[in-house]
């Protein structure tokens, strides 16, 4: 399992390859994208590889961007060809600092465009097992503009904790968060079925933990797994949602997602220039859309198009852990990005309320849900109780 890679997953990464993908964005007439990518790339060069030996590379990179800006009227093949020739000059060690966070942020903002244009920067969904395979598997699903590595925050990793203290085998999902939630949900369901069939040990228990958008993707996956009669759904024993906007969030409506991605990494700060560009994934956060029917044949930018209601999987204990930035856990204030009621599955219409176990963590914001030892303790206790019941 550890050595398998999905078709199309790149085996190496280079500045040349990244520049090739970035150039295609410029050709799609997205305002300011060329300047954006230049700013991000130069930021990476200045911060991550700012050694004297790398200074000539920075000069070459600046020249490349000036050339791209000067010939944007040319067809895409011309620019791609030019960058291919420059590739050998630009190639750097594959694991340059900040690349994963940068690519994840870019996918969150314009990942749908990247996919539709077959851009090499588009993230290919894959499951990443860590540690030895066992019969009990916990799968962690990251949120918007994030990647699987960001489950480790401030020395805390809920997946690693559950492996050490709960006996779980940990698997992380890595996906393009700019795609529609339902598209990612369907593919996630398929990936879990492949995992079940290829896992070297018979799986008895599957737990899904989603942070933010990741919780919506997990709910969507359960729906499409049922439709496809995937057998992994029979092994699903519990689900946990950390700050998931079940009924939507002002994140999309107010442009606050810009602050989210700029806070993730120093390399993603220039993305604030894309405040008026919203991927399909971002617009799905408006009301918590998880089904194809919520967006197919509709204008995804139109407000007031409330999604269809999707109940949680029958017979599966589900926990919603919400955060409030206030000291009082009974405060109605949310975590800074997701309203408290939405994270708890509550809704003015009783027919749209989700049947969840609900817990609120005080003095905690949206991102701190990933680094809170309190959250980790609640996770472990809930999964223990669910297994014993």
N, C-alpha and C positions, 0 to 999 in steps of 0.2 A: 504493500500500500504506500509506503513512504516514498518509493522511487517512481511511482506512476505520476504522469503529468497529463492533464487534459489536452486534446488536440488543439494546436494553435498557441499553446502557452510558450512564450519565449524562454529559451534556456540561458541566455545571456542578456545583459543590458549595457548600453553604451550611450555616450553623449550624442554620437552620430545618429543612432537609432531614435533617440528621443527627439532630436532636432528634425528628423525626417517626419515623425508624426506631428510635431508642432507646426511644421510648415503647411501641412494639409488643413489645419485649422484656419490659417490665414486665408486660404483660398476659398473658404466657405463664407466669406464676407461677414464674419462676426466682428463687430466694431471693437477695435482695440486689442484683438487677440495677439497679433504679432508683437505689439509692444509689451503686452502682458507676459508672454512666454519669454521674451528677451529679459524682462525684469526678473522673472523667477530664475531663469538659467544663470544670469549674471550673479544673482544673489547666492546661488549654490556655489558657483565658482569662487566668489569672494569669501564665503564663510567656510565651506567644506574642504576646498582644495586650494587654499590661498597660499601655497608654498611657492618659493621662487621658481621651481621647476615647472610649475603650472601656469605661470604668468603668460608665456607665449600662447597657451591654449586659450586664455581669456581674450587675447587680441584677435585670434582667429575667429573665435565665437562672435565677437562684436562685428567683425567683417562679414560673417555669414548673415547676420540679421540685417545689416545695412543692405546687403545684396538682395535679400528676400523682399525687403520693403520696396526696393527699387524696381522689382520685376513682378509685382503681384498681378499685373495684367496678363502675364503669360499663362499658358495652360499648366495644370498641375504636374504633368509628366516632366516638363522642363525643370521645374524647381526640384522635384524629387530626384531627377537625374543629377542635377548640380550637387545636391546634398550627398548623394551616394558617392560622388567623386571626392567630396570633402570628408566623407566618413572616416577613412583611415587616419586623417590628421586630427580628428576630433575624438577618436575612441579613447576612453579612459577605463580604469578598473571598473568592473561591472557593479560593484556594490558601493557606489559613492553615497556619502552621507545625505540623508534627507530624501532620496529618490522615491522610496515607497510612499512616504507621506505626501510628497508633491504629486505623484501620479494619482493617488487616491483622491486628493482634493480636486484635481482637474477632472477626474471621472465623475465626481459628485456634481460638479457644476455643468459640464457639457458631455457627460458620458454617453447620453443617447446619440448625440451627434457623432461622437467618436466611433460608436458601434455601427451606425448606419453608413458611415463612409469607410468602413473597414480600416480605420486608423490603427497603426500598431501600438498606440498608447492606450487603446481601449483594454480594460482589465478583463481577462477571461476568468469566469467563475471556476473556483476549485476548492476542494476541501483539503485541509492541511492537518494531518494527524501528528500529534506530538507524544512521544513516549511509547511504551509498550501497549499493544492492543489487548483489551480485556472485554469481558461480557457486558460491561456497563459503560455507556458512551455519553459524554456531554458535548454538545455542539454549540459553539458560541458564534453569534452573528453580529457583526459590527454595525455601526450606524452610518449616516450620511457623511460623505467625504472622508471616511476613515478606512482603515485596513486592518488585517488580522493582527499586526504587530502592536496596534494601539490598545489591545486589551491589557497590555502591561503599562501601567501608569503609576509613577511615583513609587515604584518598587512593589506594587500590588498587581496580581494577576489572578482573577477569580478562577480561571480555568486551571492554572497550576495549583491553586489552593484546593480545589475539589479533587484533583488528582492525588495530592499528597494526603489530604484528610478525609476524603470521601471514597477513595478507591475507584475513581472514574478514569477512563481513558479520554483524553482531551482531544477534540478536533475543532479547528477554527475554519470558518468560512471566509473566503476572500472573494469579493464581487464588485461589480461596477454599480455604484449606488446612484448613478445618474439615469439608469434605466427605470422603466415603470416597475413599481413594487410587484405587480402581478407577474411580470415577465421574469423577474428574479425569483419570485415564489415558485413558479412552475419549474424553472431550472434547478432550484434548490431541492425541490421534491425529487426530481430525477437523479440528482447527485447523491442524495441520501439513499435512494434505492440501489444505486451502483455501489455505494459504500457498504451497505448491508450484504450485498452479494459477494463482494470482494474481501470483506473483513476476514482475517485468518482465524478468528474465534467466533463462535456462535453468539450473536448479540441478544441479550435478554432485556436490556433496558436502554432507552434513548431519552435524553433530556435536552431540550432546546432552551437556550438562554439568549435573548435578544436585547441589545441596547439600542434605544431610540428607534430609528427606522428598522433596525434589525428585528425588532419584535413584530412589526408589520409583515416583513418578509417571511418570518416563521409562521405567522397565522395564515398567510397566503399559501405557503407550501403545504400546510395541512389540508387546505381545501382542494388543491390540485392533486395531491397524493390520493385523496379519497376518490376523485374522479377517475384517476388512472389506475385505481385499485393497487396501489403500491403496498407491499407487505410491511414496509418499515413503520407504517402508521400504527400497526398492531403492537409494536414494541415501544411506542411513545408513552412514557409514564408520567411526565410532568413538563410544564413550561414555565419559564420565568421571564418577565418583562421589566426591564430597567429603564424608566423614563420614556416609555413608548407612547407616542401620540395617537392612541387608539381612535380618538374622535377629532384628530387634527391639532394643528398648532399655529400660532401667529408667526412662527418661524418663516414660513413661506410668504405669508401675506405682507409682513413688515420688512422683509429683506434682512431680518436678523441672522439668517444663515451665514451672511458674510462674516459676522463676528465669530461664528463658530469655526469656520475654516481658517480664519486668520489666527485664531488662538491655538490651532492644532500644531502648527510648526512655523518657525521663522521663515521657512522657504515658501510658505503659502500666502504670506502677507499681500503680495501684489494681486491676489485674486479679488480683492475688494473692488477692483476696476470692473468686475463683471456683475455688479449689483443688479443690473436690469436683465441679465440672462439667467434663465431658470430651466434646469433639465426636467425631464419627465418625472424623475424621482422626487425632485423638490416640489413640483406642483402636486404630486400625490400626497404630500404631507399636509396640504391645506385642510383636508377633512379626514385624513387617514384612509385613503383609498387602497384596497388590497385586491380588487378583482378587475379582470379585463373589461367587464361591462361598465365600469366606472369611467372609462376614458375612450373606448373605441367608438368612433363615429361622433365624437364630441370635441368641442373646443376646450382643451385642458386649462386654458387661461381664464375661462369664464367662471365667475363666482356664482355660488348658489346651487351648483350641481352636486347635491349631496350623494355620497356613495351608497350602494346597497349594503344592507346590514349583513355581517358575517359572524355567526356565533362561534364560540370556541369549540374545539373538538370534544365530543361527548365523552364523559367518563375520565377526562384527563385533568388532574388538579393543576390549576394555573395560579401563579402569584404575580401580582403587580407591585413592584417596589417603586414608589414615587419619591421625589425629593422636593423639599421646600427650602428656600434660602433663609427663612425665618427660624428663630429658635423654637417657636411653638409649633409642634407637629400638627396641631389642629388648624394652623393658619391655612387660608385658601390660596396663598401665594405659591406659585409653581417653582420650578427649578431654574428659571431664567430663560428657558426656551420652550418648555412644554407645560401647559396649565395643569394644575394638580388634578382636576376632575378628569381631564383627558387621559392622563397617565394612569388613573385608577379605573378607567373604563366606565365612568359615570356619565350619564346623559339626561337632559331634561325629559326626553321621551323614554319612558320605562321600557318600551319594546326594544330600544337600542342599547340598553345597558349590558355590559359583559359580566358574566358570573365569575368573579375573581376573588381570591384571597387578597386582601389589600393591606399594605404596610407603607408608612410614610417615614422617611429619614429627615430629621430637621437639620438645619444649618449645613445644607449640602446643595450644590448646583448640579446641572445636567452632566457635566464631564466628571465631576467628583464621584458620581455613582460608580465609576470604574476604579477609583482608587480608595474607596471607603472600606475600612476593615469591618465597620458595622454592617455594611451591605453584604460583605463576604460571610459574616457570621449568620445573617438572616438566610442567605442562600443555603448554607450547609444545613441549618436546622430544618428549613422547609423541605429540602430534598430527603432528609432523613425521615421526617414525619410522613411524607408522601409514600416513601418506600415501605414503611411499617403499616400504613393504613390499608 
